[in-house]
Amino acid sequence: MSRILFWIALIALVVMAVRSKLRAAVRRSQMEAQQQQRPAPSQPAEIEAMTQCAHCGMYFPSSEAVRADGLDYCSPGHVRLPPR
């Protein structure tokens, strides 16, 4: 009877070891597939200079500035208002 229990335990250990190795291989292949699917890191956007509105004082990108009389404004409505 003890021989049968020994062989059953041995077979169970072998089965568990094989399943563990197969799970590790599947996880490894999934991680490799995910790494291949990830897009390459893109170049960071260039840092844009900030400017301050002459009327309200809010900072915003200089590419969005409305320029009048040598001053920068955040909107066309502030161009008509007096600077601070």
URUR-V562291 format. One record per residue. N is the residue number from 1. RES is the residue in one letter. PHI is phi as a letter, one per 30 degrees, with the letter a starting at -180 (* if undefined). Layout:
BEGIN
n=(N | N)
res=(RES | RES)
phi=(PHI | PHI)
END
This chain:
BEGIN
n=(1 | 2 | 3 | 4 | 5 | 6 | 7 | 8 | 9 | 10 | 11 | 12 | 13 | 14 | 15 | 16 | 17 | 18 | 19 | 20 | 21 | 22 | 23 | 24 | 25 | 26 | 27 | 28 | 29 | 30 | 31 | 32 | 33 | 34 | 35 | 36 | 37 | 38 | 39 | 40 | 41 | 42 | 43 | 44 | 45 | 46 | 47 | 48 | 49 | 50 | 51 | 52 | 53 | 54 | 55 | 56 | 57 | 58 | 59 | 60 | 61 | 62 | 63 | 64 | 65 | 66 | 67 | 68 | 69 | 70 | 71 | 72 | 73 | 74 | 75 | 76 | 77 | 78 | 79 | 80 | 81 | 82 | 83 | 84)
res=(M | S | R | I | L | F | W | I | A | L | I | A | L | V | V | M | A | V | R | S | K | L | R | A | A | V | R | R | S | Q | M | E | A | Q | Q | Q | Q | R | P | A | P | S | Q | P | A | E | I | E | A | M | T | Q | C | A | H | C | G | M | Y | F | P | S | S | E | A | V | R | A | D | G | L | D | Y | C | S | P | G | H | V | R | L | P | P | R)
phi=(* | d | d | d | d | d | d | d | d | d | d | d | d | d | d | d | d | d | d | d | d | d | d | d | d | d | d | d | d | d | d | d | d | d | d | d | d | d | d | d | e | d | d | d | d | d | d | c | d | c | b | c | d | d | c | c | i | d | c | a | d | d | d | c | d | c | c | a | h | i | c | c | b | d | a | d | d | d | d | d | c | d | d | d)
END
